[in-house]
Amino acid sequence: MSITIRRAGKEDCQRLLDLVKELAEYERAPHEVTVTLQHFEDSGFGDHPVWWGFVAVSSDESFTLNENEIVGFALYYVQGFAEQKSGIEV
């Protein structure tokens, strides 16, 4: 199996959001994911991004249905000033 780690790009947002929703389903909290694709893209790749990320891409078709499919990710982000902290989600 071959995995490549690279910075997330705007073109990855749909797959990232799909993976976030899959995790929410697993955690039995799908109602917690309220972000739209447009807002997700804007908040990561707009004029003032508040999150950044990396994606793990598999080039092994025996591991995934598609070559070069995103199979994992890590996001890091800025939280509101009131909380005075940043976060990392893996």
SULNORFEN-V599050 format. One record per pair of residues at least 4 apart in sequence whose C-alpha atoms are under 8 Angstrom apart, sorted by sequence separation. I is the first residue (numbers start at 1). GAP is how many residues later the second one is. If there is no record, write none. Layout:
i=I gap=GAP
i=I gap=GAP
//
This chain:
i=8 gap=4
i=9 gap=4
i=12 gap=4
i=13 gap=4
i=14 gap=4
i=15 gap=4
i=16 gap=4
i=17 gap=4
i=18 gap=4
i=19 gap=4
i=20 gap=4
i=21 gap=4
i=22 gap=4
i=23 gap=4
i=24 gap=4
i=25 gap=4
i=29 gap=4
i=35 gap=4
i=36 gap=4
i=37 gap=4
i=38 gap=4
i=39 gap=4
i=40 gap=4
i=41 gap=4
i=42 gap=4
i=44 gap=4
i=45 gap=4
i=60 gap=4
i=61 gap=4
i=65 gap=4
i=79 gap=4
i=80 gap=4
i=81 gap=4
i=24 gap=5
i=25 gap=5
i=35 gap=5
i=41 gap=5
i=42 gap=5
i=43 gap=5
i=44 gap=5
i=58 gap=5
i=61 gap=5
i=64 gap=5
i=79 gap=5
i=80 gap=5
i=24 gap=6
i=43 gap=6
i=44 gap=6
i=58 gap=6
i=61 gap=6
i=79 gap=6
i=24 gap=7
i=42 gap=7
i=43 gap=7
i=44 gap=7
i=60 gap=7
i=78 gap=7
i=79 gap=7
i=24 gap=8
i=43 gap=8
i=44 gap=8
i=59 gap=8
i=60 gap=8
i=78 gap=8
i=79 gap=8
i=21 gap=9
i=24 gap=9
i=58 gap=9
i=59 gap=9
i=77 gap=9
i=78 gap=9
i=58 gap=10
i=59 gap=10
i=76 gap=10
i=77 gap=10
i=57 gap=11
i=58 gap=11
i=76 gap=11
i=77 gap=11
i=21 gap=12
i=57 gap=12
i=58 gap=12
i=76 gap=12
i=20 gap=13
i=57 gap=13
i=58 gap=13
i=75 gap=13
i=76 gap=13
i=56 gap=14
i=57 gap=14
i=74 gap=14
i=75 gap=14
i=55 gap=15
i=56 gap=15
i=57 gap=15
i=74 gap=15
i=75 gap=15
i=55 gap=16
i=56 gap=16
i=74 gap=16
i=55 gap=17
i=56 gap=17
i=73 gap=17
i=55 gap=18
i=54 gap=19
i=55 gap=19
i=17 gap=20
i=53 gap=20
i=54 gap=20
i=53 gap=21
i=54 gap=21
i=53 gap=22
i=14 gap=23
i=17 gap=23
i=52 gap=23
i=53 gap=23
i=13 gap=24
i=51 gap=24
i=52 gap=24
i=51 gap=25
i=52 gap=25
i=51 gap=26
i=13 gap=27
i=50 gap=27
i=51 gap=27
i=13 gap=28
i=50 gap=28
i=50 gap=29
i=10 gap=31
i=10 gap=34
i=10 gap=35
i=9 gap=36
i=8 gap=44
i=8 gap=45
i=7 gap=46
i=8 gap=46
i=7 gap=47
i=8 gap=47
i=6 gap=48
i=7 gap=48
i=5 gap=49
i=6 gap=49
i=5 gap=50
i=6 gap=50
i=5 gap=51
i=6 gap=51
i=4 gap=52
i=5 gap=52
i=3 gap=53
i=4 gap=53
i=19 gap=53
i=3 gap=54
i=4 gap=54
i=3 gap=55
i=4 gap=55
i=15 gap=55
i=2 gap=56
i=3 gap=56
i=1 gap=57
i=2 gap=57
i=3 gap=57
i=16 gap=57
i=1 gap=58
i=2 gap=58
i=1 gap=59
i=1 gap=62
//
